[in-house]
Amino acid sequence: MVSHAVVLTVGPLLGAVTWGAWLGWDRTASYDVVTGTVQSPYVTLQVLGCALTVGTVTAVLTALGHPLAGTAGVALGFWLVWTVDAASRDDSGLFVVGSILLAFGLALGTSVAAAVGWGVRSVADAVRRRRAGDS
């Protein structure tokens, strides 16, 4: 098991890196041939990949450490870099609405991922205890 401090340190870093890897580099509009629309700045598969990565990272940190530390760390790191980037590019102030919605979405999504990670950890612990009892 990894300490809470390590998870709280690594979580925000991994959240920020996830945003940068999936979304932070893209500033161009893309034409979607299926819908016939222009998507900007992100395409659907980018956002889906990003969400799956955030969920996986959260689940792994929860399985290895503490669910609250994993959830809060990843969500905070991702939210912070997204908010700073959006604020730097928005003159209207609407980034605040997006930031609030993102915070709620991250809280919900990372909580679900943490529950999955906790379930995996519980099953692994039960298997370990059973094997230790059989020896």
C-alpha positions in Angstrom: 0.0 0.0 0.0 1.2 3.5 -0.9 1.1 6.2 1.7 -1.5 9.0 1.5 1.2 11.6 1.2 2.6 9.9 -1.9 -0.9 9.5 -3.5 -1.6 13.2 -2.7 1.6 14.2 -4.3 1.5 11.9 -7.4 -2.3 12.4 -8.0 -2.3 16.1 -8.9 0.8 15.6 -11.0 -0.8 12.7 -12.9 -4.1 14.7 -13.3 -2.1 17.6 -14.8 -0.1 15.3 -17.1 -3.3 13.6 -18.3 -4.8 17.0 -19.3 -1.6 18.0 -21.0 -1.2 14.7 -22.9 -4.8 14.5 -24.2 -6.0 18.1 -24.3 -3.3 20.7 -23.6 -1.6 20.6 -27.0 -4.6 20.9 -29.2 -5.7 24.4 -30.4 -7.1 23.7 -33.8 -10.6 23.1 -35.0 -11.3 19.7 -36.5 -13.9 18.7 -39.1 -16.0 15.7 -38.1 -16.9 13.7 -41.3 -19.6 11.7 -39.5 -21.6 14.7 -38.2 -20.4 17.2 -40.8 -19.6 19.7 -38.1 -16.5 21.5 -36.9 -15.4 20.5 -33.4 -13.2 22.9 -31.5 -10.9 22.6 -29.7 -11.2 18.9 -28.9 -12.7 16.0 -30.8 -14.9 13.4 -29.1 -12.3 10.6 -29.1 -9.8 13.0 -27.4 -12.2 13.7 -24.6 -13.2 10.0 -24.3 -9.5 9.0 -24.1 -8.8 11.7 -21.5 -11.8 10.6 -19.4 -10.8 7.0 -19.5 -7.2 7.9 -18.5 -8.4 10.0 -15.6 -10.6 7.2 -14.5 -7.9 4.6 -14.8 -5.3 6.7 -12.9 -7.8 7.4 -10.1 -8.7 3.7 -9.8 -5.1 2.6 -9.7 -4.2 5.2 -7.1 -7.2 4.2 -5.0 -6.2 0.5 -5.3 -2.7 1.3 -4.2 -3.4 4.0 -1.7 -6.4 5.8 -0.3 -9.7 6.5 -2.2 -10.1 10.1 -1.0 -6.4 11.0 -1.7 -6.5 9.5 -5.2 -9.8 11.1 -6.1 -8.9 14.5 -4.8 -5.4 14.5 -6.1 -6.2 13.6 -9.7 -9.3 15.8 -9.9 -7.5 18.8 -8.4 -4.5 18.5 -10.7 -6.6 18.1 -13.8 -9.1 20.9 -12.8 -6.3 23.3 -11.9 -4.4 23.1 -15.2 -7.6 23.2 -17.3 -8.9 26.2 -15.4 -5.6 28.1 -15.7 -5.4 27.4 -19.5 -9.1 28.3 -20.1 -8.7 31.6 -18.1 -5.7 32.5 -20.2 -7.6 32.2 -23.4 -11.1 33.5 -22.5 -11.9 37.2 -22.5 -15.6 36.7 -21.7 -15.2 35.1 -18.3 -17.3 32.1 -19.3 -14.4 29.8 -18.4 -15.7 30.1 -14.8 -18.9 28.2 -15.8 -16.8 25.6 -17.5 -14.5 25.3 -14.5 -17.5 24.8 -12.2 -19.1 22.2 -14.5 -15.7 20.5 -14.8 -15.3 20.4 -11.1 -18.6 18.6 -10.6 -17.9 16.2 -13.5 -14.5 15.4 -12.1 -15.9 14.9 -8.6 -18.5 12.4 -10.0 -16.2 10.6 -12.4 -13.3 10.2 -10.1 -15.6 9.0 -7.3 -16.9 6.3 -9.5 -13.4 5.4 -10.6 -12.3 5.3 -6.9 -15.2 3.0 -6.1 -13.9 0.6 -8.8 -10.4 0.9 -7.5 -11.6 0.2 -4.0 -13.5 -2.8 -5.2 -10.4 -4.2 -7.0 -8.4 -3.6 -3.8 -11.0 -5.4 -1.6 -11.1 -8.4 -3.9 -7.3 -8.6 -4.1 -7.1 -8.4 -0.3 -9.7 -11.1 0.1 -7.8 -13.4 -2.3 -4.5 -12.7 -0.4 -6.1 -13.5 2.9 -7.7 -16.7 1.5 -4.4 -17.8 0.1 -2.6 -17.1 3.3 -5.2 -19.1 5.2 -4.8 -22.1 2.8 -1.1 -22.3 3.3 
